[in-house]
């Protein structure tokens, strides 16, 4: 199992918050960490070391930071003010996964308002396991196809809506 943690933290600039979060990462063997609303500028070198990771990426307005360790290869597929969408590969995973970290207003479009560019990004790339992370939701599904911007399988839609 791969542990992924999404943490909405406004005080990550403080030493106590950093220490506590690093302890959680260690205790639960977190391989990928997403921080939402950090409220400070990202000092990539310092934060990756401080939190126990080797790499970091941020969305365009610095509201989402994604950290990962050396066992993963993360490719940013799309970044906007509300979304950081990546593809993760690792010897620990049987297949690549896509991870979408969301900082957005909740609506009916996939549970969040991504905006047209984000929706197009997701529609064009989702082919396998997808992990959606946000302040109000967590979900993961295997999508086999998308049709005209709507999910092609009613079972997945029902499962997704139930999880939201």
C-alpha positions in Angstrom: 0.0 0.0 0.0 1.1 3.5 -0.8 0.3 6.2 1.7 -0.8 9.6 0.4 -1.6 12.4 2.7 -3.5 15.6 1.9 -3.2 18.2 4.6 -4.9 21.6 4.7 -2.5 23.6 6.8 -2.2 27.3 7.2 0.7 27.3 9.6 3.3 25.3 7.7 5.7 28.3 8.1 5.9 27.6 11.8 8.5 25.2 13.2 5.9 23.4 15.4 3.7 22.7 12.4 6.7 21.5 10.3 7.9 19.2 13.2 4.4 17.8 13.7 3.8 17.1 10.0 7.2 15.5 9.6 6.4 13.2 12.5 3.1 12.2 10.9 4.9 11.5 7.6 7.4 9.3 9.4 4.9 7.5 11.5 2.6 6.6 8.7 5.3 6.1 6.0 3.7 8.7 3.7 5.2 8.5 0.2 3.3 11.5 -1.3 2.2 14.6 0.7 0.0 17.4 -0.6 -0.2 20.6 1.4 -3.1 22.9 0.8 -3.2 26.6 1.7 0.4 26.9 3.0 0.1 30.7 3.3 3.9 31.0 2.9 6.3 31.1 -0.1 7.6 27.7 -1.0 11.3 27.3 -0.2 11.6 24.0 -2.1 15.1 22.9 -0.8 14.3 23.7 2.8 10.8 22.2 2.9 11.6 18.9 1.1 14.5 18.3 3.6 12.4 19.5 6.6 9.5 17.3 5.8 11.6 14.2 4.8 11.1 14.2 1.0 13.3 14.6 -2.0 11.1 16.4 -4.5 8.3 19.0 -4.6 6.0 20.7 -7.2 3.5 23.5 -6.7 0.5 24.7 -8.6 0.5 28.1 -10.3 -0.6 30.2 -7.3 1.4 28.3 -4.6 -1.8 27.1 -2.9 -0.9 23.4 -3.4 2.4 21.8 -2.8 3.1 18.1 -3.6 6.1 16.3 -2.1 7.3 12.9 -2.9 10.3 10.7 -2.1 13.0 9.2 -4.2 11.0 6.0 -4.9 8.6 7.9 -7.2 8.8 9.7 -10.5 6.2 12.4 -10.7 5.4 14.2 -13.9 3.3 17.3 -13.7 0.6 17.0 -16.4 -1.3 20.2 -15.6 -1.1 23.0 -13.1 -3.5 25.9 -12.6 -4.6 28.1 -9.7 -7.0 25.4 -8.6 -5.4 22.1 -9.6 -2.1 20.2 -9.6 -2.5 17.1 -11.8 0.4 14.6 -11.9 1.3 11.1 -13.2 3.2 9.0 -10.7 5.3 5.9 -11.4 7.3 3.8 -9.1 8.6 0.3 -8.6 6.2 0.2 -5.7 3.2 0.5 -8.0 2.1 -2.1 -10.5 0.9 0.6 -12.9 1.2 4.4 -13.1 -1.4 6.4 -11.2 -2.7 9.9 -11.8 -3.2 12.2 -8.8 -5.3 15.4 -8.8 -4.8 17.7 -5.9 -7.6 20.4 -5.8 -7.8 23.8 -4.2 -11.3 24.9 -5.4 -14.9 25.8 -4.7 -17.1 22.7 -4.3 -19.7 22.3 -7.1 -21.2 19.5 -9.1 -18.4 19.1 -11.7 -16.4 16.2 -10.2 -17.2 17.6 -6.8 -15.2 20.7 -7.6 -15.1 23.6 -10.0 -11.9 23.0 -12.0 -12.6 25.4 -14.8 -12.6 24.4 -18.5 -8.8 23.9 -18.9 -8.7 21.5 -15.9 -11.7 19.6 -17.1 -10.1 19.2 -20.6 -6.8 18.1 -18.9 -8.6 15.4 -16.9 -10.7 14.2 -19.9 -7.7 13.8 -22.1 -5.4 12.0 -19.6 -7.4 9.7 -17.3 -6.9 6.1 -18.4 -6.1 4.1 -15.3 -6.0 4.6 -11.5 -6.9 8.1 -10.5 -6.6 9.7 -7.0 -8.5 12.9 -6.3 -7.4 14.9 -3.2 -9.1 18.0 -1.9 -10.0 19.7 1.4 -13.5 18.2 1.3 -13.0 15.0 -0.5 -10.9 11.9 -1.2 -11.7 9.4 -3.8 -9.9 6.9 -6.0 -11.2 5.0 -9.0 -10.1 3.0 -12.0 -11.6 4.8 -15.0 -11.8 2.8 -18.2 -13.2 5.6 -20.4 -14.7 9.1 -20.4 -17.4 10.0 -22.8 -18.1 13.6 -23.9 -17.0 15.0 -20.6 -19.2 12.5 -18.6 -17.9 9.3 -17.1 -18.8 6.3 -19.3 -19.8 3.9 -16.5 -22.8 4.6 -14.3 -21.4 2.4 -11.5 -18.4 4.7 -11.2 -20.6 7.9 -11.2 -22.7 6.4 -8.3 -19.6 5.4 -6.4 -18.0 8.8 -6.9 -21.1 10.7 -5.9 -21.5 8.5 -2.8 -17.9 9.3 -1.7 -18.4 13.0 -2.1 
